[in-house]
Amino acid sequence: MHIPPYDNANRPLIDVDDARVPLNYFNIIKLKRGDHFDYQVPRYETAIVPATGTIDVEVEGVAFPKLGNRVGDVWGGEPEGVYVPSGAKAGLTCVSDEAEIFIAGARFDDVLQPFDVRAKDLDLVQYGSDDTKTHRKIKHILGTKYRDRVGRLLVSELFTVGQGGWSGFPPHKHDTDRLPLETRHDETYNFRFRPNHGFGMQLVQKEDGKVGDAYHLVDGSTILLEKGYHPCVAAPGYEMYYFTILGGLSQRPLVQFFQPTHAYQIETIPGIKDMIAKFK
């Protein structure tokens, strides 16, 4: 499903127990200098990631000052984040002129400990090639580095490298728990483009061999993926970014099932196996 960009007034785009992606939670917060925002999400662990701007964060009395260093847009620096345990009280205070903040969540009952992820702590992956039109960079905020400190939540940022090209290719899905072939992970994307009048397309094929759906992506589009194979593509001349939330039903490591018709192309894309291994 596609949610076109709109002013959500700091209210969740995807709230708890959403019928479409019940394992995900997503909010976008916009603050100006001195503004404060509190939140608490029972039964969902969350991550606070400034898209732009700088904020002070407090989680149950633990302070994480000056989180975020990006200016202008998501291409203006490296991401940073704070992990917030399930049901914990979190407070955000804007200390830059303005800030836009992503709050990503996954359903998880156990209560762990908060921690921060700074630019130096990111897990970076670059794969694909210009020749295969699959060149992209992934910045894992809550990736394999933190597998022992997080319950079900995976949070990453994905960038197309160069202008135009495919992502999420070969087509894959993760909508059914059937280990070792596949895991159930609900997934939510928020897209940005450079220049911001750029656009792309999200494909969703729910039944193999049947014609699927296509969604017109613009700057600020949100995509909810509960079922089906789901590659996306940026138009030539535009760079594409998407903030990625994955919430697992029974485990945190993601096991993708590649569409059998196209799975052989795993062997044609440089570095893709390393990319697959990092979603743990």
VEXLOTI-37617 format. One record per residue (C-alpha): residue number from 1; x, y, z; residue in three letters. Coordinates in nm, 2 decimals. Example, Ala and Ser with C-alpha at 12.3 -4.5 7.8 and 13.67 -1.06 7.14 Angstrom:
DRENVEX     n        u        v        w   res
DRENVEX     1     1.23    -0.45     0.78   Ala
DRENVEX     2     1.37    -0.11     0.71   Ser
//
This chain:
DRENVEX     n        u        v        w   res
DRENVEX     1     0.00     0.00     0.00   Met
DRENVEX     2     0.11     0.35    -0.08   His
DRENVEX     3     0.06     0.65     0.16   Ile
DRENVEX     4     0.13     0.97    -0.03   Pro
DRENVEX     5     0.31     1.24     0.16   Pro
DRENVEX     6     0.09     1.46     0.39   Tyr
DRENVEX     7     0.13     1.66     0.71   Asp
DRENVEX     8     0.08     1.39     0.98   Asn
DRENVEX     9     0.10     1.66     1.26   Ala
DRENVEX    10     0.34     1.43     1.46   Asn
DRENVEX    11     0.08     1.15     1.47   Arg
DRENVEX    12     0.18     0.80     1.37   Pro
DRENVEX    13     0.15     0.71     1.00   Leu
DRENVEX    14     0.15     0.34     1.12   Ile
DRENVEX    15     0.02     0.30     1.47   Asp
DRENVEX    16     0.03    -0.01     1.69   Val
DRENVEX    17    -0.16    -0.32     1.56   Asp
DRENVEX    18    -0.21    -0.17     1.22   Asp
DRENVEX    19    -0.41    -0.43     1.02   Ala
DRENVEX    20    -0.18    -0.39     0.72   Arg
DRENVEX    21     0.16    -0.42     0.89   Val
DRENVEX    22     0.09    -0.52     1.25   Pro
DRENVEX    23     0.46    -0.58     1.32   Leu
DRENVEX    24     0.56    -0.22     1.23   Asn
DRENVEX    25     0.53     0.12     1.39   Tyr
DRENVEX    26     0.62     0.45     1.21   Phe
DRENVEX    27     0.60     0.81     1.29   Asn
DRENVEX    28     0.76     1.13     1.15   Ile
DRENVEX    29     0.81     1.41     1.39   Ile
DRENVEX    30     0.89     1.77     1.29   Lys
DRENVEX    31     1.02     2.01     1.55   Leu
DRENVEX    32     1.17     2.36     1.57   Lys
DRENVEX    33     1.44     2.48     1.80   Arg
DRENVEX    34     1.33     2.43     2.17   Gly
DRENVEX    35     1.02     2.21     2.08   Asp
DRENVEX    36     0.98     1.90     2.28   His
DRENVEX    37     0.80     1.57     2.20   Phe
DRENVEX    38     0.73     1.28     2.43   Asp
DRENVEX    39     0.62     0.93     2.33   Tyr
DRENVEX    40     0.57     0.58     2.47   Gln
DRENVEX    41     0.47     0.28     2.26   Val
DRENVEX    42     0.36    -0.03     2.47   Pro
DRENVEX    43     0.47    -0.37     2.32   Arg
DRENVEX    44     0.68    -0.21     2.05   Tyr
DRENVEX    45     1.06    -0.14     2.06   Glu
DRENVEX    46     1.15     0.17     1.86   Thr
DRENVEX    47     1.44     0.36     1.71   Ala
DRENVEX    48     1.47     0.74     1.70   Ile
DRENVEX    49     1.66     0.85     1.38   Val
DRENVEX    50     1.68     1.21     1.28   Pro
DRENVEX    51     1.63     1.26     0.91   Ala
DRENVEX    52     1.77     1.61     0.95   Thr
DRENVEX    53     1.87     1.83     1.24   Gly
DRENVEX    54     1.99     1.76     1.59   Thr
DRENVEX    55     1.80     1.66     1.90   Ile
DRENVEX    56     1.86     1.57     2.26   Asp
DRENVEX    57     1.70     1.24     2.36   Val
DRENVEX    58     1.62     1.10     2.70   Glu
DRENVEX    59     1.49     0.74     2.75   Val
DRENVEX    60     1.37     0.66     3.10   Glu
DRENVEX    61     1.62     0.91     3.25   Gly
DRENVEX    62     1.91     0.81     3.03   Val
DRENVEX    63     2.04     1.10     2.82   Ala
DRENVEX    64     2.17     1.08     2.47   Phe
DRENVEX    65     2.26     1.44     2.37   Pro
DRENVEX    66     2.31     1.59     2.03   Lys
DRENVEX    67     2.18     1.31     1.82   Leu
DRENVEX    68     2.19     1.37     1.44   Gly
DRENVEX    69     2.42     1.58     1.23   Asn
DRENVEX    70     2.25     1.61     0.89   Arg
DRENVEX    71     2.18     1.94     0.73   Val
DRENVEX    72     1.93     2.00     0.45   Gly
DRENVEX    73     1.83     1.65     0.36   Asp
DRENVEX    74     1.92     1.28     0.42   Val
DRENVEX    75     2.22     1.32     0.19   Trp
DRENVEX    76     2.37     1.59     0.42   Gly
DRENVEX    77     2.56     1.36     0.66   Gly
DRENVEX    78     2.56     1.02     0.83   Glu
DRENVEX    79     2.26     0.88     1.02   Pro
DRENVEX    80     2.25     0.83     1.39   Glu
DRENVEX    81     1.99     0.67     1.62   Gly
DRENVEX    82     1.88     0.57     1.97   Val
DRENVEX    83     1.72     0.24     2.06   Tyr
DRENVEX    84     1.42     0.27     2.28   Val
DRENVEX    85     1.30    -0.05     2.47   Pro
DRENVEX    86     0.94    -0.17     2.44   Ser
DRENVEX    87     0.71     0.06     2.64   Gly
DRENVEX    88     0.98     0.30     2.75   Ala
DRENVEX    89     0.92     0.67     2.79   Lys
DRENVEX    90     1.12     0.88     2.54   Ala
DRENVEX    91     1.16     1.25     2.51   Gly
DRENVEX    92     1.30     1.45     2.22   Leu
DRENVEX    93     1.41     1.81     2.23   Thr
DRENVEX    94     1.52     2.00     1.91   Cys
DRENVEX    95     1.85     2.18     1.95   Val
DRENVEX    96     1.90     2.29     1.59   Ser
DRENVEX    97     1.69     2.54     1.40   Asp
DRENVEX    98     1.46     2.25     1.30   Glu
DRENVEX    99     1.46     1.88     1.28   Ala
DRENVEX   100     1.27     1.60     1.11   Glu
DRENVEX   101     1.28     1.27     1.30   Ile
DRENVEX   102     1.18     0.91     1.20   Phe
DRENVEX   103     1.05     0.68     1.48   Ile
DRENVEX   104     1.06     0.32     1.37   Ala
DRENVEX   105     0.92     0.03     1.56   Gly
DRENVEX   106     0.86    -0.34     1.57   Ala
DRENVEX   107     0.64    -0.55     1.80   Arg
DRENVEX   108     0.84    -0.70     2.08   Phe
DRENVEX   109     0.73    -0.77     2.44   Asp
DRENVEX   110     1.06    -0.81     2.63   Asp
DRENVEX   111     1.22    -0.49     2.77   Val
DRENVEX   112     1.59    -0.45     2.69   Leu
DRENVEX   113     1.83    -0.16     2.75   Gln
DRENVEX   114     1.85     0.17     2.56   Pro
DRENVEX   115     2.16     0.27     2.36   Phe
DRENVEX   116     2.27     0.51     2.10   Asp
DRENVEX   117     2.43     0.45     1.75   Val
DRENVEX   118     2.66     0.72     1.63   Arg
DRENVEX   119     2.80     0.78     1.28   Ala
DRENVEX   120     3.11     0.59     1.36   Lys
DRENVEX   121     2.91     0.28     1.47   Asp
DRENVEX   122     2.72     0.22     1.14   Leu
DRENVEX   123     2.74    -0.10     0.95   Asp
DRENVEX   124     2.80     0.00     0.59   Leu
DRENVEX   125     2.74    -0.21     0.27   Val
DRENVEX   126     2.78    -0.11    -0.09   Gln
DRENVEX   127     2.69    -0.36    -0.37   Tyr
DRENVEX   128     2.57    -0.39    -0.72   Gly
DRENVEX   129     2.71    -0.21    -1.02   Ser
DRENVEX   130     2.63     0.06    -1.28   Asp
DRENVEX   131     2.63    -0.21    -1.55   Asp
DRENVEX   132     2.36    -0.41    -1.38   Thr
DRENVEX   133     2.16    -0.10    -1.28   Lys
DRENVEX   134     2.16    -0.22    -0.92   Thr
DRENVEX   135     2.43     0.00    -0.76   His
DRENVEX   136     2.33     0.10    -0.41   Arg
DRENVEX   137     2.46     0.18    -0.06   Lys
DRENVEX   138     2.31     0.05     0.27   Ile
DRENVEX   139     2.37     0.22     0.61   Lys
DRENVEX   140     2.25    -0.02     0.88   His
DRENVEX   141     2.16     0.17     1.20   Ile
DRENVEX   142     2.02    -0.13     1.38   Leu
DRENVEX   143     2.17    -0.42     1.18   Gly
DRENVEX   144     2.38    -0.73     1.25   Thr
DRENVEX   145     2.61    -0.54     1.49   Lys
DRENVEX   146     2.33    -0.51     1.75   Tyr
DRENVEX   147     2.17    -0.85     1.71   Arg
DRENVEX   148     2.22    -0.93     2.09   Asp
DRENVEX   149     2.08    -0.59     2.20   Arg
DRENVEX   150     1.76    -0.57     1.99   Val
DRENVEX   151     1.45    -0.79     1.98   Gly
DRENVEX   152     1.28    -0.79     1.64   Arg
DRENVEX   153     1.37    -0.45     1.49   Leu
DRENVEX   154     1.59    -0.39     1.19   Leu
DRENVEX   155     1.65    -0.03     1.08   Val
DRENVEX   156     1.85     0.08     0.77   Ser
DRENVEX   157     1.89     0.36     0.51   Glu
DRENVEX   158     1.93     0.27     0.15   Leu
DRENVEX   159     2.06     0.49    -0.12   Phe
DRENVEX   160     2.08     0.44    -0.50   Thr
DRENVEX   161     2.44     0.51    -0.61   Val
DRENVEX   162     2.45     0.73    -0.92   Gly
DRENVEX   163     2.12     0.83    -1.08   Gln
DRENVEX   164     1.84     0.58    -1.16   Gly
DRENVEX   165     1.85     0.21    -1.11   Gly
DRENVEX   166     1.69    -0.08    -0.93   Trp
DRENVEX   167     1.67    -0.17    -0.57   Ser
DRENVEX   168     1.53    -0.48    -0.40   Gly
DRENVEX   169     1.63    -0.68    -0.70   Phe
DRENVEX   170     1.60    -0.97    -0.78   Pro
DRENVEX   171     1.24    -0.96    -0.66   Pro
DRENVEX   172     1.21    -1.12    -0.32   His
DRENVEX   173     0.95    -1.15    -0.04   Lys
DRENVEX   174     0.94    -1.23     0.33   His
DRENVEX   175     0.57    -1.27     0.42   Asp
DRENVEX   176     0.56    -1.63     0.56   Thr
DRENVEX   177     0.74    -1.80     0.85   Asp
DRENVEX   178     0.88    -2.12     0.69   Arg
DRENVEX   179     1.24    -2.16     0.80   Leu
DRENVEX   180     1.49    -2.22     0.66   Pro
DRENVEX   181     1.34    -2.08     0.33   Leu
DRENVEX   182     1.18    -1.76     0.46   Glu
DRENVEX   183     1.07    -1.55     0.76   Thr
DRENVEX   184     0.77    -1.32     0.82   Arg
DRENVEX   185     0.89    -0.97     0.84   His
DRENVEX   186     0.65    -0.67     0.78   Asp
DRENVEX   187     0.83    -0.39     0.61   Glu
DRENVEX   188     0.78    -0.01     0.58   Thr
DRENVEX   189     0.97     0.24     0.36   Tyr
DRENVEX   190     0.98     0.61     0.35   Asn
DRENVEX   191     1.13     0.75     0.03   Phe
DRENVEX   192     1.32     1.07    -0.06   Arg
DRENVEX   193     1.46     1.19    -0.39   Phe
DRENVEX   194     1.74     1.42    -0.50   Arg
DRENVEX   195     1.65     1.66    -0.65   Pro
DRENVEX   196     1.32     1.64    -0.46   Asn
DRENVEX   197     1.10     1.65    -0.77   His
DRENVEX   198     1.24     1.31    -0.86   Gly
DRENVEX   199     1.03     1.00    -0.87   Phe
DRENVEX   200     1.03     0.62    -0.89   Gly
DRENVEX   201     0.81     0.31    -0.89   Met
DRENVEX   202     0.74     0.04    -0.63   Gln
DRENVEX   203     0.63    -0.29    -0.77   Leu
DRENVEX   204     0.44    -0.55    -0.56   Val
DRENVEX   205     0.36    -0.89    -0.71   Gln
DRENVEX   206     0.15    -1.09    -0.46   Lys
DRENVEX   207     0.11    -1.40    -0.67   Glu
DRENVEX   208     0.38    -1.55    -0.88   Asp
DRENVEX   209     0.29    -1.54    -1.24   Gly
DRENVEX   210     0.01    -1.29    -1.19   Lys
DRENVEX   211     0.03    -0.92    -1.28   Val
DRENVEX   212     0.11    -0.71    -0.97   Gly
DRENVEX   213     0.06    -0.35    -0.86   Asp
DRENVEX   214     0.27    -0.05    -0.92   Ala
DRENVEX   215     0.29     0.27    -0.71   Tyr
DRENVEX   216     0.42     0.61    -0.81   His
DRENVEX   217     0.68     0.71    -0.56   Leu
DRENVEX   218     0.75     1.08    -0.49   Val
DRENVEX   219     0.95     1.26    -0.22   Asp
DRENVEX   220     0.79     1.16     0.11   Gly
DRENVEX   221     0.60     0.85    -0.01   Ser
DRENVEX   222     0.55     0.57     0.24   Thr
DRENVEX   223     0.51     0.21     0.13   Ile
DRENVEX   224     0.37    -0.07     0.35   Leu
DRENVEX   225     0.47    -0.42     0.25   Leu
DRENVEX   226     0.28    -0.70     0.41   Glu
DRENVEX   227     0.29    -0.95     0.13   Lys
DRENVEX   228     0.45    -1.02    -0.21   Gly
DRENVEX   229     0.77    -0.96    -0.42   Tyr
DRENVEX   230     0.87    -0.60    -0.40   His
DRENVEX   231     1.15    -0.44    -0.61   Pro
DRENVEX   232     1.16    -0.07    -0.67   Cys
DRENVEX   233     1.33     0.16    -0.92   Val
DRENVEX   234     1.44     0.52    -0.94   Ala
DRENVEX   235     1.39     0.72    -1.27   Ala
DRENVEX   236     1.70     0.82    -1.46   Pro
DRENVEX   237     1.86     1.14    -1.35   Gly
DRENVEX   238     1.74     1.11    -0.98   Tyr
DRENVEX   239     1.89     0.97    -0.67   Glu
DRENVEX   240     1.66     0.77    -0.44   Met
DRENVEX   241     1.67     0.71    -0.07   Tyr
DRENVEX   242     1.45     0.50     0.15   Tyr
DRENVEX   243     1.43     0.46     0.53   Phe
DRENVEX   244     1.36     0.09     0.60   Thr
DRENVEX   245     1.18    -0.06     0.90   Ile
DRENVEX   246     1.16    -0.44     0.93   Leu
DRENVEX   247     0.98    -0.62     1.21   Gly
DRENVEX   248     1.01    -0.99     1.25   Gly
DRENVEX   249     0.73    -1.22     1.37   Leu
DRENVEX   250     0.94    -1.49     1.53   Ser
DRENVEX   251     1.30    -1.38     1.50   Gln
DRENVEX   252     1.51    -1.08     1.41   Arg
DRENVEX   253     1.73    -1.22     1.13   Pro
DRENVEX   254     1.56    -1.17     0.79   Leu
DRENVEX   255     1.55    -1.46     0.55   Val
DRENVEX   256     1.44    -1.34     0.20   Gln
DRENVEX   257     1.28    -1.57    -0.05   Phe
DRENVEX   258     1.39    -1.47    -0.40   Phe
DRENVEX   259     1.13    -1.51    -0.68   Gln
DRENVEX   260     1.23    -1.84    -0.85   Pro
DRENVEX   261     1.19    -1.70    -1.20   Thr
DRENVEX   262     1.46    -1.43    -1.13   His
DRENVEX   263     1.67    -1.58    -0.85   Ala
DRENVEX   264     1.95    -1.67    -1.08   Tyr
DRENVEX   265     2.03    -1.30    -1.11   Gln
DRENVEX   266     2.18    -1.32    -0.76   Ile
DRENVEX   267     2.49    -1.45    -0.93   Glu
DRENVEX   268     2.50    -1.15    -1.17   Thr
DRENVEX   269     2.50    -0.87    -0.91   Ile
DRENVEX   270     2.84    -0.80    -0.74   Pro
DRENVEX   271     2.83    -0.81    -0.35   Gly
DRENVEX   272     2.46    -0.90    -0.32   Ile
DRENVEX   273     2.53    -1.21    -0.10   Lys
DRENVEX   274     2.72    -0.99     0.15   Asp
DRENVEX   275     2.42    -0.75     0.15   Met
DRENVEX   276     2.18    -1.04     0.22   Ile
DRENVEX   277     2.39    -1.16     0.51   Ala
DRENVEX   278     2.38    -0.81     0.68   Lys
DRENVEX   279     2.00    -0.82     0.75   Phe
DRENVEX   280     2.04    -1.01     1.08   Lys
//
